[in-house]
């Protein structure tokens, strides 16, 4: 009977191992299926993101084109007035008419820039700020404190808070004091 008990125990162990193996295989298949689902989800998400990015780029390009078109439509009447002022000045040789036409054109351009939230940077008399100004020269001055902008060579502009072009400026510096040389007393 002892041999029969060993066979039964061996059979039970084999059945238990087979059952554990079936459970492990079932679990492995579940994990493979879950992995495949996650992979598909990842690929769909990646494709969705790439499509979103492409749509955003297309929209940005469309907005840029609309803005440029709007700007050009606003700029064309100003150019027309400028050309009319030049033509009138050529025909009449009247400097006052030319100056008035140029002033009117300048006012229209400034109004257009303001409409697009573009404003000049006021520099003269202000302390030099490397975020707003580009110093092209430093000049000794008794009239201004050291580091004050005394002249503007090219006006700067900002769009909202962002600097589009810094002002190109001349900045005051303290005059250098001449060094005193004391004469040497040398006896010959």
NORLINZI-V323468 format. One record per residue. N is the residue number from 1. RES is the residue in one letter. PHI is phi in degrees with one decimal (* if undefined). PSI is psi in whole degrees, -180 to 180 (* if undefined). BURIAL is I if it has 24 or more other ideal C-beta (glycine too) atoms within 12 Angstrom, else O. Layout:
n: {N N}
res: {RES RES}
phi: {PHI PHI}
psi: {PSI PSI}
burial: {BURIAL BURIAL}
This chain:
n: {1 2 3 4 5 6 7 8 9 10 11 12 13 14 15 16 17 18 19 20 21 22 23 24 25 26 27 28 29 30 31 32 33 34 35 36 37 38 39 40 41 42 43 44 45 46 47 48 49 50 51 52 53 54 55 56 57 58 59 60 61 62 63 64 65 66 67 68 69 70 71 72 73 74 75 76 77 78 79 80 81 82 83 84 85 86 87 88 89 90 91 92 93 94 95 96 97 98 99 100 101 102 103 104 105 106 107 108 109 110 111 112 113 114 115 116 117 118 119 120 121 122 123 124 125 126 127 128 129 130 131 132 133 134 135 136 137 138 139 140 141 142 143 144 145 146 147 148 149 150 151 152 153 154 155 156 157 158 159 160 161 162 163 164 165 166 167 168 169 170 171 172 173 174 175 176 177 178 179 180 181 182 183 184 185 186 187 188}
res: {X X X X X X X X X X X X X X X X X X X X X X X X X X X X X X X X X X X X X X X X X X X X X X X X X X X X X X X X X X X X X X X X X X X X X X X X X X X X X X X X X X X X X X X X X X X X X X X X X X X X X X X X X X X X X X X X X X X X X X X X X X X X X X X X X X X X X X X X X X X X X X X X X X X X X X X X X X X X X X X X X X X X X X X X X X X X X X X X X X X X X X X X X X X X}
phi: {* -65.8 -65.7 -66.2 -66.4 -64.9 -65.2 -66.1 -65.1 -63.3 -63.8 -66.1 -66.6 -64.0 -64.0 -65.6 -64.0 -63.1 -65.5 -63.0 -65.1 -61.7 -63.9 -64.6 -65.1 -63.7 -64.6 -62.2 -63.8 -62.0 -66.9 -63.4 -65.4 -63.6 -62.3 -62.2 -65.0 -65.3 -62.4 -63.4 -62.2 -59.8 -64.0 -65.4 -63.3 -61.6 -63.5 -61.4 -64.7 -62.4 -64.5 -60.9 -60.2 -63.7 -63.8 -63.5 -63.3 -61.7 -66.3 -62.3 -65.5 -65.8 -63.5 -61.9 -64.6 -64.9 -64.3 -62.8 -62.0 -62.9 -62.1 -65.4 -62.4 -75.1 -80.0 -60.9 -62.8 -66.1 -62.3 -58.9 -64.1 -63.3 -63.3 -62.9 -63.0 -64.6 -62.5 -63.5 -66.1 -65.9 -73.3 -97.9 54.3 -99.3 -66.8 -62.7 -64.3 -62.2 -61.1 -64.5 -63.6 -67.6 -62.5 -63.3 -62.9 -60.1 -61.2 -66.0 -65.2 -63.1 -64.5 -63.3 -60.1 -61.9 -61.3 -98.2 62.1 -110.7 -130.1 -71.3 -93.0 -84.2 -117.0 -62.1 86.0 -95.1 -64.6 -59.9 -129.7 -62.3 -78.2 -116.9 -123.0 -120.5 -75.9 -105.9 -161.8 -118.3 -125.1 -67.3 -150.6 -89.6 -77.8 -116.4 -71.5 -59.6 88.3 -93.7 -73.0 -107.2 -155.5 -120.3 -83.9 -145.2 -68.1 -95.8 -138.3 -130.9 -105.2 63.6 -97.3 -93.7 -76.3 -83.4 -145.9 -71.3 -71.7 -91.7 -131.4 -110.2 -115.2 -75.4 -137.6 -63.6 -66.2 -78.0 -78.4 -66.5 -81.5 -85.3 -108.9 -79.4 -64.1 -87.7 -86.0 -119.6 -96.7 -103.2}
psi: {-22 -39 -37 -37 -38 -42 -39 -44 -43 -42 -41 -39 -41 -41 -40 -43 -42 -41 -43 -40 -43 -42 -44 -42 -40 -43 -41 -42 -40 -43 -40 -40 -43 -41 -44 -40 -42 -40 -45 -41 -44 -47 -40 -43 -43 -45 -42 -43 -44 -40 -42 -47 -43 -43 -40 -43 -43 -42 -42 -42 -39 -43 -41 -44 -41 -42 -44 -42 -44 -43 -45 -39 -36 -30 -29 -45 -32 -44 -41 -46 -38 -45 -40 -41 -43 -43 -44 -41 -38 -39 -43 -16 34 112 -36 -41 -42 -47 -42 -41 -41 -41 -42 -41 -43 -45 -41 -41 -43 -41 -39 -45 -43 -37 -29 17 36 124 149 153 122 122 -40 129 -5 154 142 130 111 -14 -21 -24 152 111 124 -13 149 132 136 136 135 -19 -32 152 158 131 8 138 123 -16 154 117 -37 123 140 161 152 149 105 -121 -5 131 122 -46 125 154 134 118 164 131 139 148 153 141 145 132 136 142 137 130 114 134 144 130 105 124 134 *}
burial: {O O O O O O O O O O O O O O O O O O O O O O O O O O O O O O O O O O O O O O O O O O O O O O O O O O O O O O O O O O O O O O O O O O O O O O O O O O O O O I O O I I O O I O O O O O O O O O O O O O O O I O O O I O O I I O O I O O O O O I O I I O I O O I O I O O O I I I I O O O O O O O O I O O O I I I I I O O I I I I O O O O O O O I I O I I I I O O O O O O O O O O O O O O O O}
